[in-house]
Amino acid sequence: MSIDEKIKELVMDKLNVTAEQVTIEASFVEDLGADSLDQAELVLALEDEFNLTISDKDSESILTVGKAIEYIQSQVKE
Amino acid sequence: MNTRVVITGMGAITPLGNSLEETWKNLLAGKSGVGPLTGISTEGLSTTIAAQIKGLDAEKYIDKKMLRRLDPSEKFCLVASQLAYDDAGLEGADIDRDRCGVIIGSGIGGISTLESQYQILIDRGAKRVSPFFIPMMIIDMCPGLTAMRFNFRGPNYATVSACASASHAIADAFRSIQRGESDIIITGGAEASITQLSVAGFCAARALSKRNDEPEKASRPFDIDRDGFVIGEGAGILVLESLESAKARGARIYAEVIGAGMTCDAHHLTAPLPDGAGAGRAMKLAINDAKIQPEEVGYINTHGTATGLGDIAETKAIKTVFGDHAYKLAINSTKSMLGHLLGAAGGIEAIVTAKSLQEGRLHPTANLENPDPECDLDYIPGQAREAQIRYAISNSFGFGGHNVSLILAAHDAS
């Protein structure tokens, strides 16, 4: 499974949303109904899934599905 | 004059069924909800039996995402609350939700969440602790979540008094409506503390029965061979409502709450006063509060946990309060079949008391084969019994010396 597929699946599971809702542009808060606790949980799940550590500062910039994919791709490549 | 308070809805999740109907039917039949302890490691535990919830399909009531973020105690609470809410016909009802509250007790709260998150902290570090840990653990989230679900915006808090928690909640709910502060309160208790740490703690305190080879016979209140209580889990939730509100909605009324009394032994961490003086004072206060005479009480749903000291102290307390009338009272212990639901016990037992008044049927005390000579009252051994009762008491006592007595009255439709 590719990184973006994995991330989309994770978002669907954690936020209980459908594949159609999880577009690249989708904002976690505005489009997918996440609150601050949901966002914190999502960051933990990303860390677990890709075996990395996301700093609080970095996690603040992960506001959309696209941003999450972009960030994880940059970290995994390094 | 005080506002009259009635019970218009009841919901239960117990070791004898995931509904009140099933639980009540099994209680009348004298069945036991106790079995071998499953789901946790029993290594090193002196007790390996418990009264656990079986086959609950919580997804029928709560969406999947929400469910993952609930401690089992919160899950039991929300399911039982939904059942009580539906039973009371509150969905879409014309009520002022600013005047509707939730007061629910739990003795121990989210201890399974505490244990699993502590394990994560030790194994993987502070960064891995769930953002849902705190809301899943704290006891007041039971009433908090329930209010969110039903948009009840009135008084909202949890009561904590060990095994008297739910009864304190009901007493407070009763008072809130009685003094005109609220119209409707969802109340009772929820508990889910059958975890490794919690059972180990109760074992260490020597509170639990060790009759591991005969689970169904382990909870034997008032019997000479009793050896402690059986830990249970579940939730018992009631809808208390002002009589005016209930009448205006045309709601079905199970019974009326007419009195509450609360005291403390101020004596010992876990043991009751040997003569049951604290429990007796609670019953007396409740009787005075209800403005009835002791001789008018026909039935007592006891705390009756099957501990050596507790059953004798409660029996002595009943004799002190009622004198000769004590021998005419019908008395039973719901814990003889459900085990001890700790902070939820008072909720399910108030429900059982209301059902008994409404239907004129009293469940037996199971496993009472050879009564302790010091327990010489009519505890309804063997079979269920028919009895038209006007006034009944539900007793709950907790570690810490907390005593609560509630008085329920059969509802007179006139």
Interface residues (C-beta under 8 A of the other chain):
Chain A: K14 L15 N16 S36 L37 A40 E41 L44 T53
Chain B: D63 K64 K65 K127 R128 S130 P131 F132 P135
